């Protein structure tokens, strides 16, 4: 079993970087410049406030690794998702000159992470965000929680994750067979069928039917291995996206990392443990069976193959299960998940080199029980190719583990409160030019359309502002440029990290209304700002 994390892209992952929110490329590009463009056109002038951004680092990272079939590297969020921990089983049986733009128009980070603004801007009635009018204007009104606020609950997936042929839903988790499985099934059938020709020559062509049965039974054992990871994850209340059987084994896509090193160790160990148990079961079932028969050969093959799967996955290097166990041990000793990931990843890279060099040597010298006189040139090429593939998988998985660890470590820097832009409320029939004038006067970079009672109705889209020529802005009302607010477009100012990304992925949009727990407006969060902050955090060295 190997492990890897991928942005869901989902991973997701932190697109990888662009997977946090699903916006069109045009909107993403325009979202960075709308009010800045308005400044260049003369409607907005430099203000005194600064849009906050994330700063500071919190140590938190996720177990990660690489997929055998070239799983996407998590350079950023994939649509993923939040990052997905994949447990894999590797079968080895076989305009005009503008004045300089002020900091608040460029979204420069503020080191203390707090909204900026001069002291005279701060009023007792608006304590949460200087210069920002709120929907609740009655100072005597009792605060109350708004149930429409997204508070980081795991979003419901709009559709199945996919990934091949759906075979079932054990424990409510979909199991898929990837197209590449049919290729490895054919390979196992051919190789095992050739071995049966030497052991049971009387079978004739029927030996390939027996070999195909072995391939299906073996991958059934791989599924049991993955189900062990899945059950353990569900027991620890970690969501599992899917199980996929593919060319080099199976993968259990666990969407959150374990909270403690002990749980991480258990989560990794249960897979090889089940493979060992299966090997013992097949051994006991083989005892009363006469050797040299079809049942005897099948049981012996399944016993040996499960033993190899368990032993291989216990090797102490990421992305294998043994690497995750080593990571948990180092995490426990040092108290830092990142230290565990670094140690296990470098051991995994050393393991990859050992496989690349050692496996062909062991085969050629007969150390694996093969007769050196029977080794042909094709066998040598096959062994070298297999060693190269395995080494590449392990090396890539170890590298992806380090990248995903850095991703997890920087995710807490993404805080809705720090990334939120100041906003001013405007009524639906307000001309765009007047709305921009008010925003400039308040040092704001966003517009919220409200009703007569001050309740927010919609958000004026930055991309729409850019598309309106300056001479037409006095005759264009803001409501025609706004996107109606849905429940998912209201996010809590307290959201951060994976919870923030999950909330944005659940309702793709270019802007979101950020509110306090009491329902008061805090400001507007731009998806483009989140994306830029994510890329900046990922580029920062550890």
KEMI-466394 format. One record per residue (C-alpha): residue number from 1; x, y, z; residue in one letter. Coordinates in pm, whole numbers. Layout:
% KEMI-466394
@k NUM; px X; py Y; pz Z; r a
...
//
This chain:
% KEMI-466394
@k 1; px 0; py 0; pz 0; r x
@k 2; px 132; py 335; pz -101; r x
@k 3; px 15; py 674; pz 5; r x
@k 4; px -13; py 1003; pz -171; r x
@k 5; px -196; py 1328; pz -141; r x
@k 6; px -342; py 1516; pz -427; r x
@k 7; px -540; py 1841; pz -438; r x
@k 8; px -885; py 1774; pz -544; r x
@k 9; px -850; py 1897; pz -757; r x
@k 10; px -1047; py 1769; pz -653; r x
@k 11; px -670; py 1787; pz -404; r x
@k 12; px -821; py 1856; pz -572; r x
@k 13; px -488; py 2009; pz -409; r x
@k 14; px -478; py 2316; pz -317; r x
@k 15; px -599; py 2307; pz -1004; r x
@k 16; px -374; py 2241; pz -833; r x
@k 17; px -328; py 2596; pz -724; r x
@k 18; px -640; py 2694; pz -906; r x
@k 19; px -851; py 2418; pz -771; r x
@k 20; px -964; py 2607; pz -464; r x
@k 21; px -1240; py 2776; pz -659; r x
@k 22; px -1394; py 2707; pz -993; r x
@k 23; px -1389; py 3030; pz -1186; r x
@k 24; px -1330; py 3095; pz -1549; r x
@k 25; px -982; py 3209; pz -1657; r x
@k 26; px -1126; py 3539; pz -1773; r x
@k 27; px -1286; py 3609; pz -1440; r x
@k 28; px -971; py 3511; pz -1256; r x
@k 29; px -763; py 3750; pz -1460; r x
@k 30; px -1008; py 4037; pz -1436; r x
@k 31; px -1073; py 3977; pz -1070; r x
@k 32; px -730; py 4105; pz -981; r x
@k 33; px -774; py 4443; pz -1144; r x
@k 34; px -1133; py 4566; pz -1141; r x
@k 35; px -1119; py 4839; pz -882; r x
@k 36; px -757; py 4901; pz -970; r x
@k 37; px -878; py 4972; pz -1325; r x
@k 38; px -1138; py 5203; pz -1182; r x
@k 39; px -858; py 5392; pz -1008; r x
@k 40; px -675; py 5435; pz -1334; r x
@k 41; px -994; py 5572; pz -1489; r x
@k 42; px -1022; py 5831; pz -1213; r x
@k 43; px -1319; py 5695; pz -1023; r x
@k 44; px -1118; py 5556; pz -738; r x
@k 45; px -831; py 5724; pz -565; r x
@k 46; px -581; py 5593; pz -320; r x
@k 47; px -737; py 5524; pz 14; r x
@k 48; px -588; py 5485; pz 354; r x
@k 49; px -685; py 5130; pz 425; r x
@k 50; px -499; py 4817; pz 354; r x
@k 51; px -652; py 4490; pz 251; r x
@k 52; px -526; py 4226; pz 487; r x
@k 53; px -367; py 3907; pz 373; r x
@k 54; px -234; py 3598; pz 539; r x
@k 55; px 94; py 3603; pz 728; r x
@k 56; px 255; py 3374; pz 978; r x
@k 57; px 288; py 2999; pz 969; r x
@k 58; px 123; py 2718; pz 1152; r x
@k 59; px 277; py 2377; pz 1156; r x
@k 60; px 34; py 2137; pz 1005; r x
@k 61; px 79; py 1902; pz 718; r x
@k 62; px -60; py 1597; pz 574; r x
@k 63; px 58; py 1251; pz 497; r x
@k 64; px 116; py 1242; pz 132; r x
@k 65; px 284; py 1069; pz -161; r x
@k 66; px 252; py 990; pz -531; r x
@k 67; px 11; py 787; pz -733; r x
@k 68; px 143; py 493; pz -929; r x
@k 69; px -27; py 611; pz -1245; r x
@k 70; px 127; py 957; pz -1238; r x
@k 71; px -111; py 1113; pz -988; r x
@k 72; px -109; py 1491; pz -1012; r x
@k 73; px 159; py 1666; pz -810; r x
@k 74; px 12; py 1897; pz -553; r x
@k 75; px 169; py 2225; pz -643; r x
@k 76; px -148; py 2387; pz -528; r x
@k 77; px -512; py 2299; pz -474; r x
@k 78; px -680; py 2074; pz -707; r x
@k 79; px -1001; py 2100; pz -720; r x
@k 80; px -881; py 1937; pz -488; r x
@k 81; px -931; py 1956; pz -314; r x
@k 82; px -856; py 1994; pz 14; r x
@k 83; px -572; py 1757; pz -15; r x
@k 84; px -655; py 1387; pz -36; r x
@k 85; px -453; py 1119; pz 139; r x
@k 86; px -437; py 818; pz -86; r x
@k 87; px -356; py 480; pz 58; r x
@k 88; px -228; py 255; pz -214; r x
@k 89; px -147; py -112; pz -230; r x
@k 90; px 136; py -208; pz -463; r x
@k 91; px 107; py -568; pz -579; r x
@k 92; px 448; py -714; pz -639; r x
@k 93; px 352; py -1070; pz -696; r x
@k 94; px 397; py -1014; pz -1044; r x
@k 95; px -493; py 5427; pz -1946; r x
@k 96; px -350; py 5768; pz -1811; r x
@k 97; px -50; py 5777; pz -1593; r x
@k 98; px -184; py 5672; pz -1261; r x
@k 99; px -39; py 5758; pz -927; r x
@k 100; px 134; py 5471; pz -752; r x
@k 101; px -127; py 5221; pz -645; r x
@k 102; px -158; py 5209; pz -267; r x
@k 103; px -109; py 4892; pz -71; r x
@k 104; px -478; py 4834; pz -13; r x
@k 105; px -539; py 4819; pz -388; r x
@k 106; px -278; py 4552; pz -434; r x
@k 107; px -380; py 4337; pz -144; r x
@k 108; px -44; py 4364; pz 30; r x
@k 109; px -28; py 4158; pz 348; r x
@k 110; px -33; py 4320; pz 686; r x
@k 111; px 209; py 4159; pz 927; r x
@k 112; px -17; py 4155; pz 1228; r x
@k 113; px -295; py 3998; pz 1025; r x
@k 114; px -547; py 4263; pz 1131; r x
@k 115; px -747; py 4501; pz 912; r x
@k 116; px -580; py 4834; pz 870; r x
@k 117; px -715; py 5183; pz 903; r x
@k 118; px -643; py 5495; pz 1102; r x
@k 119; px -766; py 5520; pz 1457; r x
@k 120; px -1023; py 5787; pz 1375; r x
@k 121; px -1188; py 5539; pz 1140; r x
@k 122; px -1272; py 5300; pz 1421; r x
@k 123; px -1611; py 5356; pz 1580; r x
@k 124; px -1772; py 5175; pz 1872; r x
@k 125; px -2067; py 5068; pz 1659; r x
@k 126; px -1845; py 4897; pz 1406; r x
@k 127; px -1578; py 4718; pz 1602; r x
@k 128; px -1507; py 4434; pz 1369; r x
@k 129; px -1385; py 4612; pz 1059; r x
@k 130; px -1294; py 4984; pz 1037; r x
@k 131; px -1461; py 5193; pz 765; r x
@k 132; px -1709; py 4913; pz 693; r x
@k 133; px -2086; py 4972; pz 736; r x
@k 134; px -2276; py 4668; pz 857; r x
@k 135; px -2614; py 4523; pz 777; r x
@k 136; px -2713; py 4531; pz 1145; r x
@k 137; px -2712; py 4901; pz 1217; r x
@k 138; px -2915; py 4895; pz 1539; r x
@k 139; px -2661; py 4909; pz 1825; r x
@k 140; px -2917; py 4758; pz 2061; r x
@k 141; px -2996; py 4461; pz 1841; r x
@k 142; px -2909; py 4126; pz 1992; r x
@k 143; px -2645; py 3936; pz 1794; r x
@k 144; px -2757; py 3608; pz 1650; r x
@k 145; px -2591; py 3342; pz 1444; r x
@k 146; px -2684; py 3331; pz 1078; r x
@k 147; px -2755; py 2974; pz 968; r x
@k 148; px -2671; py 3063; pz 610; r x
@k 149; px -2305; py 3122; pz 695; r x
@k 150; px -2069; py 2855; pz 568; r x
@k 151; px -1872; py 2745; pz 872; r x
@k 152; px -1643; py 2486; pz 724; r x
@k 153; px -1869; py 2184; pz 729; r x
@k 154; px -1763; py 1928; pz 468; r x
@k 155; px -1951; py 2012; pz 148; r x
@k 156; px -2177; py 1764; pz -23; r x
@k 157; px -2024; py 1645; pz -345; r x
@k 158; px -2231; py 1738; pz -648; r x
@k 159; px -2136; py 1425; pz -836; r x
@k 160; px -1948; py 1101; pz -811; r x
@k 161; px -1568; py 1122; pz -813; r x
@k 162; px -1547; py 870; pz -1097; r x
@k 163; px -1230; py 688; pz -1187; r x
@k 164; px -1339; py 382; pz -1381; r x
@k 165; px -1602; py 113; pz -1356; r x
@k 166; px -1811; py 138; pz -1038; r x
@k 167; px -1817; py -201; pz -867; r x
@k 168; px -2000; py -125; pz -541; r x
@k 169; px -2016; py 84; pz -224; r x
@k 170; px -1887; py -110; pz 76; r x
@k 171; px -1926; py 102; pz 391; r x
@k 172; px -2074; py 372; pz 167; r x
@k 173; px -1744; py 427; pz -18; r x
@k 174; px -1751; py 380; pz -398; r x
@k 175; px -1509; py 123; pz -538; r x
@k 176; px -1385; py 176; pz -894; r x
@k 177; px -1183; py -43; pz -1127; r x
@k 178; px -958; py 174; pz -1344; r x
@k 179; px -908; py 81; pz -1710; r x
@k 180; px -542; py 9; pz -1635; r x
@k 181; px -650; py -283; pz -1416; r x
@k 182; px -754; py -481; pz -1721; r x
@k 183; px -400; py -444; pz -1855; r x
@k 184; px -240; py -578; pz -1538; r x
@k 185; px -502; py -854; pz -1519; r x
@k 186; px -404; py -962; pz -1869; r x
@k 187; px -35; py -951; pz -1771; r x
@k 188; px -93; py -1163; pz -1461; r x
@k 189; px -298; py -1409; pz -1665; r x
@k 190; px -20; py -1448; pz -1920; r x
@k 191; px 261; py -1483; pz -1666; r x
@k 192; px 77; py -1711; pz -1426; r x
@k 193; px -59; py -1913; pz -1715; r x
@k 194; px 297; py -1983; pz -1829; r x
@k 195; px 387; py -2106; pz -1482; r x
@k 196; px 84; py -2333; pz -1475; r x
@k 197; px 201; py -2492; pz -1800; r x
@k 198; px 505; py -2624; pz -1614; r x
@k 199; px 318; py -2727; pz -1298; r x
@k 200; px -8; py -2854; pz -1449; r x
@k 201; px 63; py -2928; pz -1816; r x
@k 202; px -254; py -3135; pz -1847; r x
@k 203; px -468; py -2819; pz -1825; r x
@k 204; px -376; py -2708; pz -2173; r x
@k 205; px -539; py -2382; pz -2279; r x
@k 206; px -764; py -2395; pz -1971; r x
@k 207; px -465; py -2282; pz -1769; r x
@k 208; px -534; py -1925; pz -1879; r x
@k 209; px -883; py -1941; pz -1729; r x
@k 210; px -728; py -2057; pz -1403; r x
@k 211; px -471; py -1776; pz -1427; r x
@k 212; px -746; py -1520; pz -1489; r x
@k 213; px -926; py -1645; pz -1180; r x
@k 214; px -603; py -1599; pz -985; r x
@k 215; px -570; py -1238; pz -1110; r x
@k 216; px -925; py -1156; pz -1000; r x
@k 217; px -878; py -1329; pz -663; r x
@k 218; px -547; py -1151; pz -605; r x
@k 219; px -702; py -810; pz -667; r x
@k 220; px -982; py -914; pz -435; r x
@k 221; px -710; py -944; pz -171; r x
@k 222; px -585; py -598; pz -267; r x
@k 223; px -939; py -466; pz -218; r x
@k 224; px -948; py -617; pz 132; r x
@k 225; px -617; py -441; pz 205; r x
@k 226; px -767; py -108; pz 96; r x
@k 227; px -1089; py -169; pz 285; r x
@k 228; px -880; py -206; pz 601; r x
@k 229; px -747; py 148; pz 550; r x
@k 230; px -1097; py 272; pz 470; r x
@k 231; px -1258; py 122; pz 780; r x
@k 232; px -983; py 262; pz 1001; r x
@k 233; px -1025; py 607; pz 843; r x
@k 234; px -1402; py 599; pz 892; r x
@k 235; px -1347; py 487; pz 1251; r x
@k 236; px -1134; py 800; pz 1304; r x
@k 237; px -1404; py 1011; pz 1133; r x
@k 238; px -1186; py 1081; pz 830; r x
@k 239; px -1384; py 1108; pz 503; r x
@k 240; px -1293; py 860; pz 230; r x
@k 241; px -1363; py 975; pz -125; r x
@k 242; px -1324; py 644; pz -306; r x
@k 243; px -1126; py 325; pz -348; r x
@k 244; px -970; py 259; pz -686; r x
@k 245; px -810; py -58; pz -817; r x
@k 246; px -553; py 16; pz -1085; r x
@k 247; px -237; py -108; pz -1253; r x
@k 248; px -2; py -109; pz -956; r x
@k 249; px -254; py -202; pz -690; r x
@k 250; px -518; py -5; pz -505; r x
@k 251; px -569; py 340; pz -356; r x
@k 252; px -794; py 456; pz -72; r x
@k 253; px -843; py 830; pz -111; r x
@k 254; px -871; py 965; pz 245; r x
@k 255; px -949; py 1335; pz 239; r x
@k 256; px -811; py 1440; pz 577; r x
@k 257; px -493; py 1356; pz 762; r x
@k 258; px -488; py 1178; pz 1095; r x
@k 259; px -487; py 1413; pz 1392; r x
@k 260; px -230; py 1223; pz 1600; r x
@k 261; px 78; py 1012; pz 1523; r x
@k 262; px -87; py 715; pz 1689; r x
@k 263; px -382; py 726; pz 1453; r x
@k 264; px -147; py 778; pz 1161; r x
@k 265; px 42; py 464; pz 1259; r x
@k 266; px -274; py 256; pz 1294; r x
@k 267; px -415; py 390; pz 967; r x
@k 268; px -102; py 277; pz 782; r x
@k 269; px -47; py -54; pz 962; r x
@k 270; px -394; py -206; pz 918; r x
@k 271; px -340; py -261; pz 544; r x
@k 272; px -28; py -480; pz 566; r x
@k 273; px -178; py -650; pz 871; r x
@k 274; px -482; py -762; pz 671; r x
@k 275; px -255; py -883; pz 391; r x
@k 276; px -61; py -1092; pz 644; r x
@k 277; px -385; py -1232; pz 784; r x
@k 278; px -503; py -1322; pz 435; r x
@k 279; px -173; py -1494; pz 367; r x
@k 280; px -221; py -1702; pz 684; r x
@k 281; px -578; py -1789; pz 588; r x
@k 282; px -470; py -1911; pz 247; r x
@k 283; px -193; py -2114; pz 408; r x
@k 284; px -433; py -2287; pz 645; r x
@k 285; px -676; py -2352; pz 360; r x
@k 286; px -394; py -2508; pz 158; r x
@k 287; px -301; py -2767; pz 423; r x
@k 288; px -582; py -3015; pz 357; r x
@k 289; px -562; py -2970; pz -19; r x
@k 290; px -363; py -3212; pz -227; r x
@k 291; px -51; py -3049; pz -379; r x
@k 292; px -23; py -3033; pz -753; r x
@k 293; px -393; py -2964; pz -802; r x
@k 294; px -562; py -2650; pz -929; r x
@k 295; px -696; py -2551; pz -582; r x
@k 296; px -355; py -2619; pz -427; r x
@k 297; px -170; py -2408; pz -682; r x
@k 298; px -421; py -2121; pz -653; r x
@k 299; px -409; py -2118; pz -272; r x
@k 300; px -30; py -2130; pz -273; r x
@k 301; px -13; py -1844; pz -521; r x
@k 302; px -253; py -1629; pz -319; r x
@k 303; px -62; py -1704; pz 2; r x
@k 304; px 271; py -1599; pz -147; r x
@k 305; px 134; py -1293; pz -327; r x
@k 306; px -33; py -1154; pz -13; r x
@k 307; px 285; py -1216; pz 183; r x
@k 308; px 483; py -1020; pz -75; r x
@k 309; px 229; py -735; pz -71; r x
@k 310; px 253; py -712; pz 309; r x
@k 311; px 634; py -727; pz 314; r x
@k 312; px 677; py -473; pz 35; r x
@k 313; px 435; py -226; pz 191; r x
@k 314; px 609; py -252; pz 528; r x
@k 315; px 933; py -114; pz 382; r x
@k 316; px 1004; py 207; pz 581; r x
@k 317; px 984; py 470; pz 309; r x
@k 318; px 715; py 694; pz 169; r x
@k 319; px 485; py 651; pz -11; r x
@k 320; px 453; py 295; pz 124; r x
@k 321; px 265; py 203; pz 441; r x
@k 322; px 592; py 141; pz 621; r x
@k 323; px 696; py 496; pz 534; r x
@k 324; px 380; py 630; pz 691; r x
@k 325; px 450; py 425; pz 1000; r x
@k 326; px 804; py 567; pz 1015; r x
@k 327; px 659; py 914; pz 970; r x
@k 328; px 425; py 855; pz 1265; r x
@k 329; px 714; py 740; pz 1486; r x
@k 330; px 931; py 1044; pz 1403; r x
@k 331; px 626; py 1269; pz 1445; r x
@k 332; px 570; py 1124; pz 1791; r x
@k 333; px 936; py 1169; pz 1892; r x
@k 334; px 984; py 1522; pz 1756; r x
@k 335; px 630; py 1652; pz 1790; r x
@k 336; px 649; py 1782; pz 1432; r x
@k 337; px 465; py 1608; pz 1147; r x
@k 338; px 694; py 1778; pz 897; r x
@k 339; px 1002; py 1616; pz 1052; r x
@k 340; px 841; py 1277; pz 1015; r x
@k 341; px 756; py 1342; pz 652; r x
@k 342; px 1108; py 1455; pz 568; r x
@k 343; px 1266; py 1151; pz 730; r x
@k 344; px 1028; py 902; pz 570; r x
@k 345; px 1052; py 1069; pz 229; r x
@k 346; px 1431; py 1052; pz 217; r x
@k 347; px 1425; py 691; pz 327; r x
@k 348; px 1178; py 633; pz 46; r x
@k 349; px 1417; py 787; pz -205; r x
@k 350; px 1698; py 566; pz -80; r x
@k 351; px 1464; py 271; pz -113; r x
@k 352; px 1389; py 366; pz -473; r x
@k 353; px 1759; py 360; pz -560; r x
@k 354; px 1797; py 25; pz -385; r x
@k 355; px 1511; py -124; pz -585; r x
@k 356; px 1648; py 11; pz -912; r x
@k 357; px 1989; py -148; pz -855; r x
@k 358; px 1918; py -435; pz -623; r x
@k 359; px 1620; py -609; pz -780; r x
@k 360; px 1793; py -699; pz -1109; r x
@k 361; px 2106; py -808; pz -920; r x
@k 362; px 1909; py -1035; pz -689; r x
@k 363; px 1738; py -1195; pz -985; r x
@k 364; px 2056; py -1246; pz -1183; r x
@k 365; px 2242; py -1403; pz -889; r x
@k 366; px 1958; py -1640; pz -806; r x
@k 367; px 1903; py -1491; pz -460; r x
@k 368; px 1528; py -1492; pz -523; r x
@k 369; px 1522; py -1864; pz -582; r x
@k 370; px 1550; py -1854; pz -959; r x
@k 371; px 1777; py -2082; pz -1158; r x
@k 372; px 2042; py -1864; pz -1319; r x
@k 373; px 2074; py -2107; pz -1608; r x
@k 374; px 1710; py -2052; pz -1701; r x
@k 375; px 1739; py -1671; pz -1712; r x
@k 376; px 1711; py -1541; pz -2067; r x
@k 377; px 1790; py -1202; pz -2212; r x
@k 378; px 1419; py -1118; pz -2218; r x
@k 379; px 1395; py -1205; pz -1848; r x
@k 380; px 1681; py -966; pz -1774; r x
@k 381; px 1514; py -684; pz -1966; r x
@k 382; px 1181; py -754; pz -1793; r x
@k 383; px 1341; py -748; pz -1448; r x
@k 384; px 1522; py -422; pz -1522; r x
@k 385; px 1202; py -262; pz -1657; r x
@k 386; px 1004; py -372; pz -1353; r x
@k 387; px 1273; py -238; pz -1119; r x
@k 388; px 1278; py 96; pz -1303; r x
@k 389; px 899; py 131; pz -1283; r x
@k 390; px 891; py 51; pz -912; r x
@k 391; px 1183; py 284; pz -838; r x
@k 392; px 1016; py 568; pz -1031; r x
@k 393; px 691; py 517; pz -841; r x
@k 394; px 861; py 521; pz -502; r x
@k 395; px 1089; py 817; pz -585; r x
@k 396; px 801; py 1024; pz -725; r x
@k 397; px 581; py 936; pz -430; r x
@k 398; px 847; py 1043; pz -183; r x
@k 399; px 890; py 1377; pz -359; r x
@k 400; px 516; py 1436; pz -369; r x
@k 401; px 501; py 1359; pz 2; r x
@k 402; px 740; py 1645; pz 72; r x
@k 403; px 542; py 1883; pz -148; r x
@k 404; px 214; py 1789; pz 12; r x
@k 405; px 366; py 1828; pz 357; r x
@k 406; px 464; py 2183; pz 270; r x
@k 407; px 113; py 2242; pz 140; r x
@k 408; px -40; py 2125; pz 466; r x
@k 409; px 203; py 2335; pz 666; r x
@k 410; px 107; py 2653; pz 480; r x
@k 411; px -268; py 2596; pz 453; r x
@k 412; px -346; py 2760; pz 791; r x
@k 413; px -205; py 3086; pz 650; r x
@k 414; px -516; py 3114; pz 435; r x
@k 415; px -756; py 3291; pz 670; r x
@k 416; px -1078; py 3450; pz 546; r x
@k 417; px -1049; py 3736; pz 794; r x
@k 418; px -700; py 3832; pz 676; r x
@k 419; px -778; py 3806; pz 306; r x
@k 420; px -1108; py 3997; pz 313; r x
@k 421; px -1142; py 4325; pz 125; r x
@k 422; px -1320; py 4626; pz 267; r x
@k 423; px -1665; py 4680; pz 120; r x
@k 424; px -1924; py 4955; pz 115; r x
@k 425; px -2300; py 4896; pz 95; r x
@k 426; px -2490; py 5052; pz -192; r x
@k 427; px -2859; py 5032; pz -282; r x
@k 428; px -2974; py 4861; pz -599; r x
@k 429; px -3041; py 5178; pz -799; r x
@k 430; px -2709; py 5345; pz -714; r x
@k 431; px -2513; py 5451; pz -1026; r x
@k 432; px -2182; py 5275; pz -1066; r x
@k 433; px -1989; py 5604; pz -1069; r x
@k 434; px -2140; py 5703; pz -733; r x
@k 435; px -2072; py 5359; pz -588; r x
@k 436; px -1709; py 5380; pz -693; r x
@k 437; px -1681; py 5726; pz -543; r x
@k 438; px -1808; py 5597; pz -210; r x
@k 439; px -1571; py 5302; pz -222; r x
@k 440; px -1278; py 5535; pz -288; r x
@k 441; px -1379; py 5759; pz 1; r x
@k 442; px -1390; py 5461; pz 236; r x
@k 443; px -1072; py 5303; pz 104; r x
@k 444; px -1272; py 4997; pz 2; r x
@k 445; px -1224; py 4754; pz -283; r x
@k 446; px -1566; py 4586; pz -298; r x
@k 447; px -1932; py 4677; pz -330; r x
@k 448; px -2223; py 4503; pz -158; r x
@k 449; px -2574; py 4570; pz -289; r x
@k 450; px -2822; py 4599; pz 2; r x
@k 451; px -3195; py 4655; pz 36; r x
@k 452; px -3367; py 4945; pz 214; r x
@k 453; px -3308; py 4773; pz 550; r x
@k 454; px -2937; py 4729; pz 489; r x
@k 455; px -2957; py 4354; pz 427; r x
@k 456; px -2711; py 4228; pz 163; r x
@k 457; px -2867; py 4111; pz -162; r x
@k 458; px -2580; py 4067; pz -405; r x
@k 459; px -2213; py 4137; pz -475; r x
@k 460; px -2094; py 4360; pz -757; r x
@k 461; px -1858; py 4155; pz -971; r x
@k 462; px -1516; py 4305; pz -1031; r x
@k 463; px -1501; py 4173; pz -1384; r x
@k 464; px -1830; py 4348; pz -1464; r x
@k 465; px -1695; py 4682; pz -1340; r x
@k 466; px -1399; py 4660; pz -1575; r x
@k 467; px -1633; py 4605; pz -1869; r x
@k 468; px -1821; py 4934; pz -1820; r x
@k 469; px -1658; py 5237; pz -1994; r x
@k 470; px -1604; py 5537; pz -1770; r x
@k 471; px -1844; py 5762; pz -1964; r x
@k 472; px -2131; py 5512; pz -1913; r x
@k 473; px -2085; py 5454; pz -1541; r x
@k 474; px -2319; py 5736; pz -1428; r x
@k 475; px -2604; py 5562; pz -1618; r x
@k 476; px -2533; py 5204; pz -1512; r x
@k 477; px -2682; py 5091; pz -1181; r x
@k 478; px -2488; py 4851; pz -964; r x
@k 479; px -2764; py 4592; pz -948; r x
@k 480; px -2709; py 4514; pz -1315; r x
@k 481; px -2349; py 4420; pz -1244; r x
@k 482; px -2409; py 4213; pz -932; r x
@k 483; px -2435; py 3844; pz -861; r x
@k 484; px -2717; py 3741; pz -630; r x
@k 485; px -2606; py 3602; pz -297; r x
@k 486; px -2670; py 3236; pz -231; r x
@k 487; px -2630; py 3066; pz 104; r x
@k 488; px -2295; py 2921; pz -1; r x
@k 489; px -2161; py 3266; pz -90; r x
@k 490; px -2180; py 3373; pz 275; r x
@k 491; px -1869; py 3253; pz 453; r x
@k 492; px -1763; py 3296; pz 810; r x
@k 493; px -1476; py 3531; pz 886; r x
@k 494; px -1332; py 3259; pz 1110; r x
@k 495; px -1274; py 3009; pz 831; r x
@k 496; px -914; py 2916; pz 756; r x
@k 497; px -709; py 2651; pz 581; r x
@k 498; px -887; py 2346; pz 448; r x
@k 499; px -1222; py 2458; pz 589; r x
@k 500; px -1199; py 2779; pz 387; r x
@k 501; px -1107; py 2594; pz 68; r x
@k 502; px -1388; py 2343; pz 122; r x
@k 503; px -1641; py 2626; pz 160; r x
@k 504; px -1522; py 2796; pz -161; r x
@k 505; px -1523; py 2471; pz -357; r x
@k 506; px -1875; py 2392; pz -242; r x
@k 507; px -2008; py 2711; pz -409; r x
@k 508; px -1781; py 2828; pz -693; r x
@k 509; px -1790; py 3206; pz -737; r x
@k 510; px -1557; py 3500; pz -794; r x
@k 511; px -1655; py 3686; pz -475; r x
@k 512; px -1798; py 3584; pz -139; r x
@k 513; px -1962; py 3784; pz 139; r x
@k 514; px -1764; py 3744; pz 460; r x
@k 515; px -1971; py 3779; pz 776; r x
@k 516; px -1921; py 3754; pz 1149; r x
@k 517; px -2089; py 3479; pz 1348; r x
@k 518; px -2356; py 3735; pz 1446; r x
@k 519; px -2440; py 3795; pz 1079; r x
@k 520; px -2268; py 4135; pz 1056; r x
@k 521; px -2091; py 4202; pz 728; r x
@k 522; px -1714; py 4188; pz 755; r x
@k 523; px -1624; py 4243; pz 388; r x
@k 524; px -1585; py 4063; pz 57; r x
@k 525; px -1349; py 3779; pz -20; r x
@k 526; px -1220; py 3748; pz -375; r x
@k 527; px -1137; py 3404; pz -505; r x
@k 528; px -843; py 3557; pz -690; r x
@k 529; px -700; py 3688; pz -361; r x
@k 530; px -721; py 3341; pz -208; r x
@k 531; px -548; py 3195; pz -510; r x
@k 532; px -264; py 3447; pz -500; r x
@k 533; px -216; py 3397; pz -127; r x
@k 534; px -202; py 3023; pz -180; r x
@k 535; px 63; py 3048; pz -450; r x
@k 536; px 266; py 3289; pz -236; r x
@k 537; px 251; py 3056; pz 62; r x
@k 538; px 356; py 2757; pz -147; r x
@k 539; px 653; py 2949; pz -287; r x
@k 540; px 781; py 3040; pz 58; r x
@k 541; px 1063; py 2807; pz 167; r x
@k 542; px 1022; py 2605; pz 482; r x
//
